[in-house]
Amino acid sequence: MISTNPLLGPQWEPLAKALALVIGKTASGVTFHFQPYLRRYDMSPHKSPYLQAIVDDNFFQLEIAGNLVVDPPLTDEEYKIMHFYGWSLPDASPDEYGSGASGNPNFVRYYNLETPIDEVVEFILTTLAGVFGAAEDDFWGFDNANCADEVAALNLLGRLKKTDGNPFGTIFALPGQHLELIEKTGSNQK
C-alpha cells in the first residue's frame, strides 16, 4: 500500500491513482509512456528514466530506461537493487546497443494480467523512489494531451501551465508542489 510504503507515503497517493487510471485504460497492443522529470537527472526528459508498458493478450510488460538513457548512469549497486526488486536486467549494455548489437538496453518486468493495478503502480513508484531517487518535488509527464486531460480530470495532481517546454500540458506535480507553475484554470487547481 502506497501510504504505508517506507519509500513513499500518503503524499504519493495522487500520482498512484493517476498512474492506475492510465495503466488500467491501456488496451491490448497499445504502449503506455510515462516520463518522470527527476532532479537527480537535471529534470531532463533526455536524462531521466522513462517508463513504458504494453499490454498483450497474455501479460503486461513494463520497461524502465537503463544506462543507455539515464545520466548519471546507475551504479553497480543500483543494478543489484533493480534485480532485487524483481526487474530483469538489460540484455545489452549501452556500448553493445550503440554498436548495433541486438538486445534490450532497458530493465523489464512482466506481470500476469490478473495482477492488481495497485500492485503494479506501487512497484513502479517504489522503483522510481528507491533506485532513481524520485522525490515529491519532481515532475511527472503523461503520454499525450488526451491522457493528460484524463489525469487532470481526476483533480488530484497540479497540471503545469502550457509553455514551450510543456506545449500540450502533459506535465504534472504532486499536490502542494511548484504552485507558481500550476495552471490556475480548469478543474485542478492544486
N, C-alpha and C positions, 0 to 999 in steps of 0.2 A: 504494500500500500504506500503510495507516494508520500502521504502526510507523515508517516512514521519511519520512512526510509532515512537512515542517518546521513546519507549524502544529499538528500533533497529536502523534504519537509513540506508543510502545507502551502507555502508560498509558490510551489511548483505546480499545484493542482490546476490552475487555469491553463497552463501550457499543456499539461497532460490531457485535459479534456479536449482541447483544440486538436491535439495530435490524434486522440482517439476518434474524434469526428472524421477527420480527414482519412485516416487509415481505414476506418470502418466503411467509408464510401469508395475505397479503391476497388475497382472492378477487375475481374479476371483479365489478364493480358495488359493491364494498364500499369504504368510505372508512376509511383509517387515520389516526389522530391521534397526534401526539407533542408534548408540552408541555415545553420547557425552562423552567427557573426560573433565570434568569440574574442574577447580581449587578449587572450594569450596569443592569438594569431592576428593581432592588429585590427580586429573587427573586419577583416577582409574575406570576401567570399572566395577569393583565389588562394587563400592560405588556410582558412578554417575547414574543418571536416564537413563534408556534405553527407547526407543520408539519402539513400534511395531504396525503394521497396517495390516488389512486383508480386502480384497475386497470380498464381497458377491454379489449375483445376485441383492440384494435389497438395500445394504448400504455399506458404508465404515466405518470401526471401527478402531479407534485409541486407543491405551493404552499407558500410561506412568507409569513408576515404581513409586510405593508408598514407604512407610516406611519399607516394607519388604527388600528393596534393598538399598535405599539411606541412606547414613551415612556421615554426621549427618542427623538425620531424620527431616522431615518437621515439622514445628511448627503448633499449632492450627490455628494461624493467616494465615499461608501459605495454610493450608487446606481450610480456608474460601475463600482465593483468588482463589484457584483452582475451587471451587464451583462457585464463582462469574464469572470466565472466561467461565464457561459452562461445566466443567468436572463433570461427575458423580463420587461421592466419592467411595472409595473401599468398597466392600461388606464384607470384612474380615480384621481384624487388623492383624499385623504381629504375635501376640501371638495366635490368633484364627487359622490363616492359618497354623502356625507351629505345632499346636496340631492336625492337620488332619481335621479341620472343612472345609466345602465347602465354596465357595465364592471367588471372585476375590480380590486379595490384591492390584490391580492397579487401577489407575484412568482411566475412559473410556469416550470416546466421539464418538457419531455416526453422520455421515454425509450422506445426500442423495447423490446418485451417480451423480446427476446433479450439485452438488456444485463445483464451480470453484476451481481447484487445488491451485491456488494462495491464495485463502482464507484459505484453509486447512494449507498450508505452513506457512502463516503469523500467524495463530493460534498456530502452533507448536513452532515457534521461539519466539513468544510473551510469551508463557508459559515458555519456557526454560530460557529466559532472566528475565522475571518478577517474577517468583517464584523460579526457581532453581539457579538463579544467573549466567547464562551463560554470557560469556564475549567474546570480539573479539579475545583474545589470547588463547582461549580454542581450543581443538582438536575435530574433527568430524569423526566418524568411520562409514563407509557404510557396507552393509550387507555381501559382499563377494568380491573376486577378480574381477569377471566379472562386478559386479555393480560398483566397484571402477574404473575399466578401463573405463566404460562409463562416470563416473563423471570426470575422468582425461581428457578424450577426449573433454570435454567442454572447457578446458583450462581457468577455472575461479578460481579454488582453488589450493593451493600448496599441492602437494602429498608428504607426508613424505617418506623418504628413508625406504627401507625394512630393518628391524632389527629383533632381537629376539622378541621384543615386538610388532612388526608390520610385521610379516613374509610374508604377502600377499599384503602389500602396500595398505591397506584399510583405512588408517587414513589420514586426510587432515587438513589443516589450512586455515584460511581466507587469502586473498592476503596481502602480506607485513608482515605477522606474521611468526616467527620462521624460518627465511630464512636459518639458519645454519642446519636445519633439513630436508629441502626440497630437493627432488631429483633433480639433475641438468640435467638429460637426459630425453628424451621423449617430449611429446607435451606441457606439462605445466611446466613452469619454473618460476612461480610467487613466 
